[in-house]
Amino acid sequence: MRLLLISPPTRSVVKEVLGASGPPLGLAYLAAVAREQGWEAKIIDCLTENLTLQDVANIVKRFQPDIVGLTATTPAIYDAYAVAKIVKEYSPDILVLLGGPHATFMAHEVLQECPYIDVVIRGEGEETFREILKRIEHGRGLEGIAGITYRVEGRIKEGPPGKLIDDLDALPIPAYDLLPMEKYVVDKVKYAAVITSRGCPYGCIFCSSSLQFGKRWRAHSPERVLEELMMLRYDYGVREIEFLDDTFTLKMGRAEEISKMIVRERLDISWSASSRVNTFSRGLGEAMRRAGAHTIYFGIESGSDETLRLIGKGITRRQAVDAVRAAKDCGLNALGSFIIGFPHEREEDIKATIRFADGCGVDLAQFTIATPYPGTRLWDMAVEENLLLTRNWRKFTTLDVVMRSLYLTPERIRRLLLWAYITFYLSPKRVLKDIIVDKGFILRRALPGAIRYLKRFFQRAWE
């Protein structure tokens, strides 16, 4: 039987700014599971391959799948709907599945909005997906499958919650061979993304990770991680890796062991990973740097202690400064993520974040607008307090204002976002460092793309 997995045609801020996009790893995991079951699987990464809806329609006709699986972020959900419609217009008998964070937390609404989707897979998908494939193979219905919400005889039904996978090493390695690996390139270097752990024990109000993948952190063994890295390096020529874990350093000893194994195997890769400022140390940073790490992403979020407390971040500004200094002392670039526009924030709180970003020592900064994604506590707050300005999911980009502030207009928040980027990246000391040390990377590549995107974005916002 045939399975077609599709990442729909959509827009991507990352691709517009940097000219590159990452692989849909969730689909690659599902394809690997399907092949273990004996299915023929195919993946379409429309964003990377610049495919249109017509291209998708042509592929569906040629491949003639029994099942089509879709994934979509919140702002791309309408694009998934469009693909589902194309599939059903070709053949109403094809079973259409949809997964991802938006579908997980808005399953009933998704099925009500889009009559072309048959099943929503909620949360962690592999074992649920495996059970669906077994049922289809044997001509049985979907009744009782854990982790799905589905349509049957015109009614929407919901199965019990799916169980989390205890042993991630039991999962097959993602089906990288079904992805256009030669097209994942950053600065002319072959690039790949890897996920080594799932789940998060923290409770930030803007993040749904702990709800989708559980508060219990689970991880691949260092040996399994090394196996995947070696395959990417030697089979696909990948030289640049991004670890997509929410917190790669949650267990610092494990992160250090992976780093030591990379050195022992002489893998000759460069890589980046995410950390919390309270799960990082100089010793770990030194081990990472020896193993080829060049950048560590810190979720700092705010320069206001009051905001940090209200959003449940569980860190302090002092910890952020110390972690950034430790990273830089090890020779790592430190990238800080900052969020502005939480409902309770006054202008002075946002300006404190902008000043802190400029002064805490990070080499790079990402600024976004607080966005209440479905499934988060911020979403619950926005709904309960009537703060939502729109339910047009295309605007849930983290660069649009979709939630009412108690003190600031949307226009003022947008201007503060633009000011944050200008203040940080065009400060004289940073421009000079970029020219002398980094050979003008920011001015030459990242900043022009960001300015082009932000210019178009603000023109649309103020029309």
N, C-alpha and C positions, 0 to 999 in steps of 0.2 A: 504494500500500500504506500501511497505517496503523501508526503507532508511538505507544505510550502510555508516557510516562516518569513515574515515581511516586517522590516522597519520602514514605515511609510515615507513618501516624499513629504518633506516639511522644511521649515526654515530653522537655521541654527546660528545663534549668536557667535558661538565659538568658531564655526566655519567661516562666517562672514568676517570676523576679526583676524583670525590666524590662517584661514585658508585650508584648514584640515579638520577632520572629524574622527571620532573614535569608533571602534567596532561595537556592534550590539551584542555584548557578551551574553546577556540573558538568552537570546535566541540561539547562540552557539551552544550553550549548556543544554537547551531543549533538543536541539538537533542531535547532540551526542546521545542523549537518553533515547531518542527515537531510533537511532541506528542500533543501539543495544537491543531494541525490541524487534529489529529486523525490517524497519521501515526505510524507504528511500527518502532522503531529506534534501531540501534545497533552501538556501537563505538568500534573500534579496535585501541588500543594504542600500536603499534608495538614496539616502543622503550622500553617502560616499561616492556612489556611482552616478549621481546626477540623473536619476531615473524619474520619469513623469508617471502620472496615472495611466496614460496610454501605454507606456512601456510595461507597467505592471499588468495591465489587461492582456497584453500580448504574451507575457510570460505565463500567466494563468492558463491561457488557452493552449499553449504549447506543452506545459508540464502536466496539466489535468490532475490537480491534487485531489485527494480525498478529504484532507483537512488543511485549512489555512489558519496559521497562528499569527497574531498581530501584537505588537507592543507599541506603547505610546506614552510620552510624558503628558502632563496636564495641558500645556499649550498646543500639543500636537494631536490631541484627542480627535478633533474634527477630521484630521487627515486620515486617521485610522478608520473613522466612519466612512470616508470616501472610498477607501480601499475595500472595505467590507461590502459596500454597495456594488462595486465593480465585480467582486467575486460572485455575489449572489445573482447578479444579472446574467453572468455567464452560466452558472449552474446553481439553482436553489438547493441542490442536494449536498453541496460542499458544506461541511461543518466549519463554522467560523468561530475561532476562539480569540479572546483578547486578554492580555495580562499587563502588568505594570502597576506603579503606585496609584495612579489616578483611578484606574479600573478597580483596584483592590478596595478603595474606600468609597467609591461611588458606583458600586456594581449595579444596584437597582436603577439608578438614574441612567447609567450607560445603556442598559438594555431597553429602557423606556425611550431614550432619545434615538437609538439606532436599531431599527427592526432587523437589520442585516447581520447583527451579531447574535450568535446562539448561546455562547458560554463565556462567562468571565471567570478567569482563574485568579483567586485572591491570594495575596501573600507569596510565600516561597513556592515556586511552581513545579519543580522537577518531579516530585513523587505524585502530585496530583495529575500532572500531565501523563506520567507513566500509566496511571490507572485509567485515564480517559482512552489512551491508545489501546489498552487491553480490552476495554469494553467495546470499542469500535471494531476491533479485530474479530470479536466473537458475536457481533451483532446484538449486543445488549445495550440497554438504556443507561442513562447517567444517574439514575436515582441513587442517593445515598453516598455519592462520592464526596469526600471531605475537601473543602477548599474551593468549591465552585458555587456560582450563582448562574442559573440557566433558565432558558425559555422552553416550556413544554406545553403544547396544545394551547398556545396563546397566554399562558400564565407564567409568571416569574417565580421560580422556586430557589431555595437556598440550601446548600448542603452544610454540614457542621464545619467548624474551623479546621483547617488542615494542620497537621503536626509538623513541627520544625524538624529538619534533618539533623540528627545528633552527630553523625560522623560525615563530615564534608568530604573526607578522602574516599568515601564510597561512591561519590559522583564521578562520572567520566570526565576526562579533560575536555574542555569546550572544543567543538568541531571547527577549529581555525581553518581547516582546509576548505570549508564551505564559504569562507569569507574572502573578500578581495584584498588579501593581505598586502599585495604589492602596492595598493593605493593608500594605505595608512602610512603617511610620510610627514615628518616634521623637520623642517630645515634640511631637506634632502636625505634624511636618515629614516630608515624603516622603523616604524613605531608600533607598539602593541600595548594593550591594557590587560591587567591581570587582577582578579579578585581573590584574595587569600583568606578572607574572613567575612562573617556575617553577624548581624545583631549588634546592639549598642545598649549598654547598661545606663546611659545617661538619659535625661529627659528634657532636652531643649524644646521650647514650645513651637519652634518653627520647623522642626524636623520630624518626619514620619518613619524614619528608619527602624526605630525600636518597635514600632507597631507593625510594620510589614515583615520584618525579619526577627522580631523578638528582642527582649531586653537581655536575654542570655547570649553572651558573645561566644561564637563557635568559630573554629579556624581549621584550615588545612594544616597538616604537619609541615614542618620545614622541609622534610624530604620530598613531599608532594609538590610544594612550591618550587623547589629546585628542579624537579622533573619537568614542570611546565615551562620554566624559564629556559632550560636547556633545549627543549623542543623548539621554542620560539627563536632562540639564538641560532641553532644549527640547522633546523629544517626550513626556516623562513628568513634567515638573515637579519632578524630584528636586532637593533642596537640600542633602541630607546624604549624603556618600559615605564608605564605609569601604573602604580598600584592604586586601585580604585576603592580600597577598603575605606569605610567611614573613618576608622582610626587604626592605621597600620601598626602604630606603636602602643596599642592598648596594653598588650603584654610585652613589656620592653625586652625581657629576656628572650622571647621568641623572635622579635624583630632583630635583635643582635645576633641570634643564632643563624637566621636566614642570611644576614649580611656576611657572617663568617664563612658560610657555605659558598656564597657567591665568590668570595676571595679564593677559597680552597680550590674551586673548580676553574678558576681563571676565566670566568665567563666573558669578561670584557664587554660589559653593558653599562650604560648610564641610565639613571632612573630617578623618579620622584615619588613621594608618598605623602599621605596626610597624617597629622598628629594633633592631639590636644596639647595645650601648653603644659598641662599637669601630667602628661605621660611621655615626657621627653627629658633626656639628660645629656650632659656633655659626653659621657662615655658612650651612650648609644649613638649620638651624632658622629663621633669619631669612627665607630664601627661602620656606620652607614656610608660615610664619606670614603673610607678605604675600599668599600665594595662598589663604588661608582655612583652613589647617590649625589645629586647636584642641587636638588631643591626639596625643601620640606614645607608643606602647606599647613599653616596654623589657623584654626577657626577661632579668631580672637573676638570678632563680632562687634564689640563696642568699646568705647573709651570712657564709658560712664559706669561706675560700680553699681549704681542703682539700676540701670538697664540690664547689666549682666545678671543681677539678682532676679529681676522680674522675668527675664526670658529663660531662667533656669539653667544658665550656662555652667555654673559650678566652678568658675575660675575667677581670678582677680587680675587687675592690670599689672600688679607686681609679678605674678607668675608669667604673664605674657612677655614682659620685658626680659625676665630672666631666661625664658626659653628661647627667645629670639637671639639674645646675646650668646647663649650656649651654641646655637646652631651656627651663627656666624663665626664664632671662635673655632669651629670645626671645619670651616671652609664651605659650609652649605649656604645656598641662597635661601632666604626666608620669605615666603609669600604669606601675607596676612589677608584673611577674609573678614570683611566688615559689612554690617547690615545697618541701614538707617531707616527711619520712618515707622518704627513701632508705634502703635496708637497712643501710648502714654508719653512719648518723647516730645519734649519741647525743643525749640531751635537750638538752645544752648547745649542740650544733650547731644544733638547731631554734630554740632561744631566741635564738641569735646571729642567725639569719635574721629572726626577728620584731623584734628590736631594730634590725637594719639597715634593715628596711623602714620602721620608724618614724622613723629618723634620717637616711636618705640623701636625703631631700628630695622624694620622689615625692608627688604630690597624691592619687593613688588607688593602691590595692594589690589585687591578686588573689592569693589564697592557694589552692593546691591540694595534694592528696596525690599523691606519686609513684606513677604508675600504669604498669605494664609492658604497653604496648600491643603486640599482635603486630607483628612486623617491626622492633621496636626492639632495640638492644643490651641495654636493661634487661629486655626480655622474655627474651632468650637467657640472661641472668644468672639471672633468676627461675626459669626452667625447669631450668637446669643445677644450680643450688644448692638446688632444691626449696623455693623461697620462696613459691610461689603458694598463697594461702589459698582461692581459688575459681576456677573457670572459668565461673561464671555471668556472662555478658557484661553483663547489666543493671547489675551492680555496678561496671563499669569507667567510672565517672563522673568521676573525679579528686576526688570527695568521699567515696568509700568507701575503706576500707583493704582492698586485695585482695592485698597482698604482705607477707610476714612481715618484720619488722624484727629485726635481730640483738640489739637492746637494749631495745626498747620494745613494749608491748602495743598491739594495735589501738585499745583504748579510750583509751590515753594519747595516741596520735597524733590521734585524733578531738578530744580535749579541747584539745590544743595548736592544732589548726586553728581551733577556736572562739575560743580565747584570742587567736590572731593577729588575727582580725577585730575582736574587742572592743578589744584594745589599740590597733589602728591607728585605727579609725573613731570610737571614743568617747574619744580623748584630748582634753583640754580645748582645746588649741590648734587642733585640727582641727575640732572642733565649732564653735568661735568663728568660724573662717575660713569655714566652710560657711554659717553664719547671715549673716555680714556681707557676705562677698564673693560667694558663690555662691548667695545667696538660699535657702539651706536645701535644695539639691538632694539631698544625701546623706541628710539626716534626713527630708526630705519624701517622696522617691521611692525611691532605691536601697536605703537601709538597711531600711525596713519590709519590702520584698519579700525581701531577703536574710535577714532575721530569720525571716520566716514560713517560707521554704524550709528554712533550717538547723534551725529548731525541728522541722519535720516529719521532716527527714532524721535528726536525732539521736534522735528518739523511735523511729523505725523501727530505727535501728542498735542501740539499747540494749534493745529488746523481748526 
